[in-house]
């Protein structure tokens, strides 16, 4: 027997079963090549490179598990072929070697293609992910050949253990007992008690939110609780999903009677995709938490400053940013009768426990500089804002609008030379004044200005650091989506058996396959909606708690990142529908 020819025919006849592995591998190779190209570039933003490095370590587990499930799908598709070859005398070692060489060849091709595509697609990808952020693209990318070699080695190492685990099933030629799938039946409320973990998670979430307002502002447990929310939502997702399906089926049967979609809902309720729900919630919600924590800290700091300002007016640009010191001084001179002075946020560096003027590139903090005596006191009631008591448990005590105040009249080094155009500045007025349109500025109340204070003034010249979350978010999303795809593949055998059974019992083929698609897509869609809803609810709760009033707020996540999340998770959920299902025999 010509085993090489037989192996070629096996690959051809089972190509459809190999498509999920090919698609997942290509996605992994592309993002690994993107990671290597960015980190190894001659010039790259530190926030981008560090975020990518963090994401690489976090994404190892979902990437490895995704490959594991894709390998399982290929092995199950070829299992009867390999068992026949073993009966003809072909050793398992030979089968494994040929299969692994096939995998290495595919990996080699994907590594070359991905390394070539990355420089072309890097710019549009980063522009989407960093929408709203002024990020500089990497410059001086490494050789595509080097990127291909590194990515090929990385994915091969990542694939070795899952490959060995999933091909071990071929060691035993005997068939195990067929798994018995759960039988769909009428909804019963008592079935919801089968999810004690989800019920407990819901109780913990409820107790935490009720107890949070009672916590001392200096306590840190509410902040820790916020970072535990993704895991609690993940644990509760199965119970919430079961409640939603139960309610939908119960109400539909009670008021509308039987209809075909109920069959798909009933089957989805009978066998809930527990792992997909929990994994999806964690990998969607967990990366959003840093954005929520950052937003609440900024909101709290702004509210603290807004409560401290006097009834004066601030001249600031219409886009709610600030202006340079020289521009603010010119405006102040034009309205000298009503101008109380100019305040400048000047970058500073600490030298021998004293702040010294610095540049935006080298400065670590901001020092507040007044151009005359009494300017700071004309804006705020208490000028000592350093080390203030926290307003809420979500405060970052180091976050403040300035570190120390100086007077440029007493110390000209803080207000002369090139620093006139560095940092930030505003003009303080005793009353509302009219500015010309050419100045592109507006005079607003001090409280309104404080509530929209630029985030950079609260963090320092180095910025907010949220740009580091973006590559972390993106890679965690990709890792989670590929894992969701692998988990969906793992349940296709059960869904295909269900599809075949119901059309054999009289359900139309189109309706049977529609129910299968519903069972594939519904868990991921529900997890996406639940996670984004939980993020909005958590952010609204935290801001409302800080302000002591209802403040509707969604985390300040770039739109491009949310779009990327929806598209990637959606493709992962829909992708398993392309697995070949049964068709009725033609007469």
C-alpha positions as MATLAB code, in Angstrom:
seq = 'XXXXXXXXXXXXXXXXXXXXXXXXXXXXXXXXXXXXXXXXXXXXXXXXXXXXXXXXXXXXXXXXXXXXXXXXXXXXXXXXXXXXXXXXXXXXXXXXXXXXXXXXXXXXXXXXXXXXXXXXXXXXXXXXXXXXXXXXXXXXXXXXXXXXXXXXXXXXXXXXXXXXXXXXXXXXXXXXXXXXXXXXXXXXXXXXXXXXXXXXXXXXXXXXXXXXXXXXXXXXXXXXXXXXXXXXXXXXXXXXXXXXXXXXXXXXXXXXXXXXXXXXXXXXXXXXXXXXXXXXXXXXXXXXXXXXXXXXXXXXXXXXXXXXXXXXXXXXXXXXXXXXXXXXXXXXXXXXXXXXXXXXXXXXXXXXXXXXXXXXXXXXXXXXXXXXXXXXXXXXXXXXXXXXXXXXXXXXXXXXXXXXXXXXXXXXXXXXXXXXXXXXXXXXXXXXXXXXXXXXXXXXXXXXXXXXXXXXXXXXXXXXXXXXXXXXXXXXXXXXXXXXXXXXXXXXXXXXXXXXXXXXXXXXXXXXXXXXXXXXXXXXXXXXXXXXXXXXXXXXXXXXXXXXXXXXXXXXXXXXXXXXXXXXXXXXXXXXXXXXXXXXXXX';
ca = [
       0.000    0.000    0.000;
       1.268    3.466   -0.913;
       0.842    5.256    2.404;
       1.874    8.622    0.982;
      -0.949    8.501   -1.554;
      -3.387    7.411    1.162;
      -2.319   10.298    3.408;
      -2.810   12.732    0.531;
      -6.336   11.409   -0.047;
      -7.081   11.722    3.681;
      -6.011   15.362    3.657;
      -8.194   16.029    0.629;
     -11.284   14.267    1.967;
     -11.038   15.929    5.401;
     -10.075   19.404    4.233;
     -13.324   20.866    5.586;
     -12.442   19.608    9.079;
      -9.059   21.337    8.743;
     -10.487   24.772    7.930;
     -11.004   25.806   11.606;
      -7.381   24.945   12.412;
      -6.150   26.789    9.330;
      -8.205   29.885   10.146;
      -7.185   29.933   13.810;
      -3.527   29.368   12.966;
      -3.498   32.204   10.460;
      -5.055   34.603   12.976;
      -2.511   33.589   15.622;
       0.403   33.962   13.224;
      -0.735   37.380   12.089;
      -1.055   38.749   15.616;
       2.202   37.161   16.764;
       3.963   38.718   13.754;
       2.327   42.036   14.613;
       3.602   41.694   18.179;
       7.160   40.829   17.119;
       7.289   43.579   14.484;
       6.088   46.212   16.940;
       8.270   45.250   19.897;
      11.404   44.839   17.738;
      10.920   48.136   15.862;
      13.685   50.726   16.089;
      11.290   53.394   17.342;
       8.071   52.536   19.141;
       6.015   54.162   21.895;
       6.804   52.623   25.272;
       3.126   52.339   26.165;
       2.501   50.342   22.986;
       5.464   47.977   23.406;
       4.797   47.356   27.108;
       1.107   46.785   26.479;
       1.923   44.248   23.786;
       4.399   42.456   26.044;
       1.824   42.180   28.836;
      -0.773   40.905   26.401;
       1.615   38.279   25.014;
       1.933   36.601   28.407;
      -1.776   36.844   29.214;
      -2.807   35.445   25.825;
      -0.615   32.329   25.958;
      -3.238   30.224   27.746;
      -6.225   31.050   25.481;
      -4.072   30.647   22.362;
      -2.843   27.222   23.517;
      -6.354   26.069   24.442;
      -7.713   27.281   21.104;
      -5.103   25.247   19.226;
      -5.938   22.264   21.422;
      -9.623   22.329   20.440;
      -8.796   22.871   16.767;
      -6.423   19.879   16.849;
      -9.196   17.835   18.431;
     -11.562   18.777   15.617;
      -9.039   17.677   12.967;
      -8.209   14.417   14.757;
     -11.881   13.557   15.238;
     -12.522   14.229   11.558;
      -9.708   11.903   10.494;
     -10.030    9.365   13.277;
     -11.726    6.615   11.275;
      -9.071    6.998    8.542;
      -6.207    6.715   11.009;
      -7.794    3.759   12.793;
      -8.066    1.963    9.452;
      -4.396    2.715    8.709;
      -3.397    1.327   12.090;
      -5.272   -1.881   11.301;
      -3.173   -2.080    8.114;
      -0.032   -1.857   10.231;
       0.846    1.841   10.138;
       2.288    2.847   13.512;
       0.910    5.691   15.606;
       4.382    7.237   15.622;
       4.313    7.449   11.817;
       0.825    8.956   11.825;
       1.833   11.564   14.386;
       5.024   12.413   12.505;
       3.228   12.907    9.194;
       0.491   14.973   10.826;
       3.031   17.155   12.646;
       5.089   17.674    9.475;
       1.896   18.736    7.729;
       1.299   21.192   10.557;
       4.852   22.573   10.347;
       4.482   23.120    6.608;
       1.244   25.037    7.068;
       2.842   27.071    9.858;
       5.803   27.920    7.625;
       3.509   29.213    4.888;
       1.402   31.247    7.328;
       4.480   32.757    8.981;
       5.779   34.052    5.642;
       2.391   35.425    4.563;
       1.749   37.079    7.944;
       5.208   38.645    8.108;
       4.607   40.209    4.688;
       1.073   41.399    5.526;
       1.912   42.992    8.883;
       3.748   46.085    7.510;
       0.860   46.657    5.099;
      -1.983   46.265    7.606;
      -0.276   47.630   10.726;
      -1.302   51.236   10.130;
      -5.065   50.672    9.582;
      -5.215   48.240   12.519;
      -3.547   50.631   14.962;
      -5.609   53.567   13.674;
      -8.782   51.625   14.486;
      -7.583   50.377   17.873;
      -6.165   53.734   18.950;
      -9.060   55.840   17.651;
      -9.100   58.991   19.761;
      -5.464   58.607   20.852;
      -2.569   60.413   19.218;
      -0.267   57.398   19.038;
       2.864   57.303   16.899;
       3.189   54.238   14.685;
       6.307   52.039   15.038;
       9.219   53.072   12.848;
      12.043   50.904   11.521;
      10.330   47.509   11.452;
      12.553   44.402   11.544;
      13.109   42.143    8.549;
       9.995   40.117    7.600;
      12.190   37.007    7.388;
      13.302   37.456   11.006;
       9.711   38.065   12.085;
       8.569   34.927   10.244;
      11.241   32.751   11.891;
      10.489   34.034   15.398;
       6.730   33.659   15.004;
       7.109   30.174   13.486;
       9.232   29.009   16.428;
       6.836   30.553   18.962;
       3.695   28.931   17.528;
       5.427   25.558   17.068;
       6.444   25.550   20.737;
       2.933   26.587   21.726;
       1.412   23.785   19.618;
       3.586   20.864   20.694;
       1.884   19.943   23.982;
      -1.725   20.361   22.713;
      -0.821   18.293   19.638;
       0.525   15.441   21.775;
      -2.536   15.542   24.019;
      -5.100   15.458   21.229;
      -3.398   12.735   19.162;
      -3.190   10.474   22.201;
      -6.780    9.437   21.511;
      -5.484    7.418   18.530;
      -3.558    5.092   20.831;
      -6.714    3.138   21.655;
      -8.615    1.665   18.733;
     -11.620    0.732   20.853;
     -14.572    3.081   20.782;
     -15.783    4.387   24.102;
     -19.434    4.601   25.056;
     -21.474    7.153   23.173;
     -22.256   10.221   25.206;
     -25.937   10.666   25.964;
     -27.085   14.204   25.297;
     -29.617   15.842   27.592;
     -33.235   15.641   26.520;
     -35.117   18.915   25.979;
     -38.206   19.189   28.148;
     -40.712   21.738   29.389;
     -39.223   24.527   31.517;
     -39.314   24.083   35.272;
     -38.287   26.777   37.715;
     -36.626   24.163   39.920;
     -34.035   23.579   37.175;
     -32.538   26.997   37.934;
     -31.344   25.646   41.286;
     -28.833   23.478   39.400;
     -26.493   26.491   39.209;
     -25.392   27.125   42.813;
     -22.161   28.840   41.717;
     -24.077   31.343   39.600;
     -26.600   31.986   42.371;
     -23.788   32.541   44.884;
     -22.018   34.931   42.493;
     -25.217   36.950   42.030;
     -25.640   37.178   45.802;
     -22.027   38.328   46.270;
     -22.445   40.967   43.552;
     -25.653   42.256   45.129;
     -24.167   42.342   48.639;
     -21.030   44.085   47.377;
     -22.956   46.845   45.614;
     -25.252   47.358   48.615;
     -22.338   47.446   51.090;
     -20.071   49.685   49.002;
     -21.707   53.008   49.998;
     -21.166   52.080   53.651;
     -17.408   51.686   53.197;
     -15.015   54.278   54.561;
     -13.519   56.488   51.794;
     -10.038   55.346   52.817;
     -10.982   51.658   52.565;
      -9.559   49.719   49.627;
     -11.913   46.737   49.602;
     -14.442   48.390   47.220;
     -11.647   48.951   44.700;
     -10.567   45.307   45.062;
     -14.192   44.257   44.665;
     -14.365   46.133   41.342;
     -11.461   44.071   39.990;
     -13.276   40.896   41.105;
     -16.422   41.832   39.165;
     -15.297   40.100   35.905;
     -14.889   36.787   37.722;
     -18.192   37.192   39.566;
     -20.024   38.096   36.354;
     -18.371   35.116   34.660;
     -19.577   32.795   37.424;
     -23.060   34.321   37.401;
     -23.384   34.300   33.604;
     -24.533   30.670   33.400;
     -27.317   31.229   35.932;
     -28.413   34.505   34.298;
     -28.350   32.834   30.864;
     -30.510   29.984   32.163;
     -32.976   32.459   33.702;
     -33.255   34.402   30.431;
     -33.808   31.245   28.361;
     -36.295   29.883   30.889;
     -38.228   33.169   30.929;
     -38.242   33.456   27.131;
     -39.509   29.906   26.692;
     -42.063   30.129   29.503;
     -43.555   33.430   28.325;
     -43.575   32.330   24.685;
     -45.410   29.105   25.499;
     -47.858   30.884   27.788;
     -48.836   33.755   25.518;
     -47.899   32.681   21.995;
     -48.032   28.917   22.002;
     -45.590   26.613   20.297;
     -43.412   27.980   17.480;
     -40.271   26.613   15.781;
     -37.697   28.933   17.462;
     -38.718   27.537   20.841;
     -37.092   24.253   19.833;
     -33.701   25.954   19.525;
     -34.173   27.881   22.780;
     -35.237   24.709   24.578;
     -32.224   22.798   23.371;
     -29.897   25.680   24.265;
     -31.405   25.625   27.747;
     -31.053   21.857   28.049;
     -27.327   21.934   27.323;
     -25.872   25.323   28.271;
     -22.448   26.152   26.837;
     -21.033   26.818   30.301;
     -17.382   27.196   29.339;
     -18.090   29.516   26.406;
     -20.195   31.798   28.594;
     -17.666   32.020   31.404;
     -14.615   32.390   29.178;
     -16.329   35.023   27.041;
     -17.323   37.143   30.030;
     -13.833   37.083   31.532;
     -12.009   37.892   28.304;
     -14.453   40.667   27.386;
     -15.002   42.315   30.768;
     -11.611   41.979   32.439;
      -9.724   44.279   30.004;
     -12.441   46.945   30.417;
     -11.956   47.140   34.192;
      -8.751   49.280   33.984;
     -10.665   51.787   31.849;
     -13.483   51.856   34.434;
     -11.039   52.330   37.322;
      -9.238   55.078   35.420;
     -12.498   56.856   34.564;
     -13.755   56.769   38.156;
     -10.454   58.101   39.524;
     -10.486   60.959   36.997;
     -14.122   61.718   37.727;
     -13.498   61.750   41.475;
     -10.476   64.058   41.146;
     -12.411   66.466   38.940;
     -15.366   66.508   41.332;
     -13.000   67.197   44.235;
     -11.516   70.193   42.422;
     -14.965   71.407   41.309;
     -16.099   71.473   44.948;
     -13.026   73.535   45.855;
     -13.225   76.333   43.247;
     -14.677   79.782   43.829;
     -17.386   81.553   41.861;
     -15.058   82.832   39.151;
     -14.629   82.197   35.427;
     -11.924   80.432   33.449;
     -10.871   81.169   29.896;
     -10.244   77.881   28.094;
     -10.438   76.579   24.504;
     -13.759   75.432   23.124;
     -12.543   71.836   22.939;
     -12.174   71.821   26.751;
      -8.391   71.604   26.610;
      -6.007   74.384   27.673;
      -3.737   76.967   26.078;
      -0.070   77.906   26.317;
       1.125   80.416   28.907;
       1.991   83.104   26.360;
      -1.462   82.904   24.748;
      -3.217   83.077   28.116;
      -1.157   86.124   29.123;
      -2.060   87.932   25.899;
      -5.762   87.311   26.518;
      -5.390   88.437   30.120;
      -3.793   91.701   28.969;
      -6.664   92.313   26.540;
      -9.121   92.076   29.458;
      -6.890   93.419   32.213;
      -9.757   94.977   34.176;
     -11.454   91.622   34.754;
      -8.461   89.247   34.645;
      -7.327   87.907   38.008;
      -4.209   86.278   36.599;
      -2.859   83.353   34.618;
      -2.257   79.861   35.979;
       0.242   77.610   34.207;
       0.848   73.901   34.635;
       4.592   73.627   34.096;
       6.348   70.240   33.769;
       8.763   69.678   36.619;
      11.265   67.137   37.820;
      12.262   66.430   41.399;
      15.895   67.177   42.231;
      17.144   66.938   45.842;
      13.560   66.945   47.129;
      12.860   70.199   45.286;
      10.880   70.619   42.100;
      12.806   72.108   39.200;
      11.400   73.327   35.856;
      11.705   70.698   33.155;
      10.477   69.838   29.667;
       7.368   67.869   28.729;
       9.551   64.927   27.695;
      11.545   64.809   30.956;
       9.013   66.104   33.473;
       7.415   63.718   35.960;
       4.824   66.012   37.588;
       3.136   69.361   37.071;
       3.838   72.427   39.181;
       1.211   75.171   39.285;
       2.697   78.588   38.508;
       0.829   81.852   39.066;
       1.930   84.963   37.244;
       1.110   87.234   40.207;
       0.343   86.954   43.913;
      -3.144   85.725   44.720;
      -3.988   84.061   41.401;
      -4.239   80.560   42.886;
      -6.257   81.856   45.836;
      -8.637   83.571   43.427;
      -9.511   80.186   41.886;
      -9.643   77.740   44.820;
     -10.703   77.939   48.432;
      -7.944   75.620   49.626;
      -4.738   75.810   47.620;
      -3.177   72.861   49.476;
      -4.532   70.003   47.369;
      -1.672   67.577   48.000;
      -2.365   64.538   50.198;
      -6.024   65.421   50.617;
      -8.442   62.954   52.134;
      -9.956   60.609   49.530;
     -13.416   61.537   48.350;
     -14.357   57.901   47.778;
     -12.731   54.443   47.837;
     -12.127   54.865   44.099;
      -9.829   57.871   44.529;
      -6.186   57.659   43.579;
      -4.551   59.772   46.290;
      -1.580   60.579   44.073;
      -3.867   62.012   41.406;
      -4.121   65.792   41.836;
      -4.183   68.817   39.519;
      -0.739   70.015   40.685;
       2.081   69.017   43.026;
       3.199   72.400   44.269;
       2.596   76.091   43.568;
       5.156   78.690   42.481;
       5.135   82.353   41.530;
       6.808   83.395   38.291;
       7.257   86.959   39.595;
       9.251   85.752   42.590;
      11.083   83.041   40.624;
      11.325   83.961   36.907;
      12.773   80.540   36.014;
       9.216   79.162   36.123;
       7.807   81.606   33.607;
      10.438   82.750   31.124;
      12.029   81.471   27.984;
      10.811   78.513   26.025;
       8.516   77.349   28.825;
       6.044   80.019   27.803;
       4.853   77.607   25.134;
       5.170   74.406   27.174;
       2.731   72.921   29.639;
      -0.803   74.230   30.024;
      -2.379   77.493   31.145;
      -5.728   79.179   31.783;
      -6.799   82.748   32.424;
      -8.922   83.543   35.503;
     -11.633   86.212   35.247;
     -13.819   87.795   37.899;
     -16.849   87.837   35.594;
     -18.047   86.564   32.234;
     -16.203   88.269   29.379;
     -16.633   88.104   25.631;
     -13.739   86.802   23.552;
     -13.327   87.145   19.810;
     -13.972   84.170   17.544;
     -10.381   84.293   16.306;
      -9.157   83.335   19.768;
     -11.118   80.039   19.584;
     -11.757   80.234   23.316;
     -14.692   80.522   25.652;
     -15.091   81.721   29.211;
     -16.920   79.217   31.419;
     -17.627   78.921   35.107;
     -14.780   77.567   37.194;
     -16.870   74.615   38.332;
     -17.751   73.644   34.764;
     -14.104   73.962   33.763;
     -12.964   71.833   36.729;
     -15.463   69.091   35.874;
     -13.875   68.844   32.412;
     -10.254   69.277   33.438;
      -7.923   67.572   30.912;
      -6.864   64.177   32.206;
      -3.180   64.905   31.553;
      -3.224   67.598   34.262;
      -4.285   64.972   36.797;
      -1.665   62.405   35.784;
       1.378   64.413   34.754;
       3.347   65.090   31.567;
       3.670   61.372   30.855;
      -0.061   61.091   30.213;
      -2.768   58.852   31.604;
      -1.226   55.510   30.671;
      -4.525   54.210   29.282;
      -2.906   53.699   25.882;
      -1.114   50.704   27.432;
      -4.505   49.054   27.946;
      -5.323   49.101   24.230;
      -2.883   46.438   22.927;
      -3.566   44.424   26.078;
      -7.289   44.622   25.383;
      -6.849   43.764   21.692;
      -4.718   40.657   22.235;
      -6.866   39.388   25.091;
      -9.903   39.787   22.821;
      -8.206   37.842   20.033;
      -7.076   35.120   22.436;
     -10.535   34.852   23.951;
     -12.234   34.846   20.550;
     -10.012   32.091   19.181;
     -10.673   30.090   22.340;
     -14.427   30.655   21.944;
     -14.122   29.370   18.390;
     -12.311   26.263   19.630;
     -14.892   25.646   22.351;
     -17.689   26.010   19.813;
     -15.995   23.418   17.612;
     -15.886   21.026   20.556;
     -19.678   21.031   20.827;
     -20.395   20.617   17.106;
     -20.701   16.841   17.384;
     -23.565   17.171   19.853;
     -25.262   19.905   17.837;
     -24.934   17.981   14.578;
     -26.503   14.893   16.190;
     -29.363   17.077   17.415;
     -29.810   18.616   13.953;
     -29.933   15.208   12.310;
     -32.402   13.868   14.862;
     -34.947   16.653   14.559;
     -35.071   16.712   10.757;
     -35.441   12.934   10.745;
     -38.466   13.476   13.006;
     -40.150   15.924   10.638;
     -38.550   19.333   11.184;
     -37.478   20.975    7.938;
     -33.777   20.946    7.100;
     -33.642   24.753    7.044;
     -35.254   25.007   10.486;
     -32.970   22.318   11.907;
     -29.828   24.098   10.738;
     -31.251   27.427   11.905;
     -31.557   25.997   15.413;
     -27.969   24.798   15.249;
     -26.792   28.287   14.270;
     -28.817   29.746   17.137;
     -27.157   27.363   19.599;
     -23.728   28.326   18.218;
     -24.174   32.102   18.294;
     -26.462   32.691   21.265;
     -23.943   32.043   24.113;
     -21.304   34.420   22.720;
     -23.871   37.090   21.853;
     -25.350   36.850   25.340;
     -21.904   36.992   26.982;
     -21.022   40.069   24.909;
     -24.248   41.854   25.847;
     -23.950   40.828   29.507;
     -20.315   41.962   29.768;
     -20.842   45.348   28.098;
     -24.008   45.868   30.124;
     -22.162   45.009   33.339;
     -19.372   47.440   32.389;
     -21.876   50.260   31.794;
     -23.733   49.461   35.024;
     -20.512   49.321   37.059;
     -19.205   52.589   35.609;
     -22.549   54.316   36.199;
     -22.678   52.986   39.764;
     -19.153   54.176   40.611;
     -19.623   57.672   39.160;
     -23.044   58.022   40.796;
     -21.558   56.958   44.118;
     -18.814   59.586   43.781;
     -21.184   62.407   42.768;
     -24.069   61.360   45.071;
     -26.419   61.609   42.107;
     -27.289   59.546   39.035;
     -24.523   59.841   36.433;
     -25.014   57.670   33.351;
     -21.621   56.693   32.006;
     -20.038   54.064   29.787;
     -16.296   53.387   30.161;
     -14.161   55.664   28.017;
     -13.017   52.831   25.754;
     -12.062   53.859   22.187;
     -14.867   53.186   19.725;
     -12.472   51.332   17.445;
     -11.679   48.917   20.257;
     -15.369   48.216   20.914;
     -15.897   47.718   17.179;
     -12.913   45.343   17.119;
     -14.389   43.446   20.075;
     -17.811   42.993   18.473;
     -16.385   41.952   15.097;
     -13.831   39.471   16.460;
     -16.168   37.804   18.956;
     -18.939   37.747   16.354;
     -16.705   36.042   13.798;
     -15.629   33.498   16.413;
     -19.242   32.672   17.239;
     -20.386   32.503   13.617;
     -17.306   30.621   12.405;
     -18.365   27.289   13.876;
     -21.495   27.355   11.692;
     -19.314   26.551    8.685;
     -18.541   23.098   10.067;
     -20.183   20.612    7.712;
     -23.438   19.269    9.096;
     -25.680   16.374    8.055;
     -27.931   16.502    5.030;
     -30.935   14.303    4.299;
     -30.376   11.571    1.759;
     -31.652   12.311   -1.732;
     -34.369   10.027   -3.033;
];
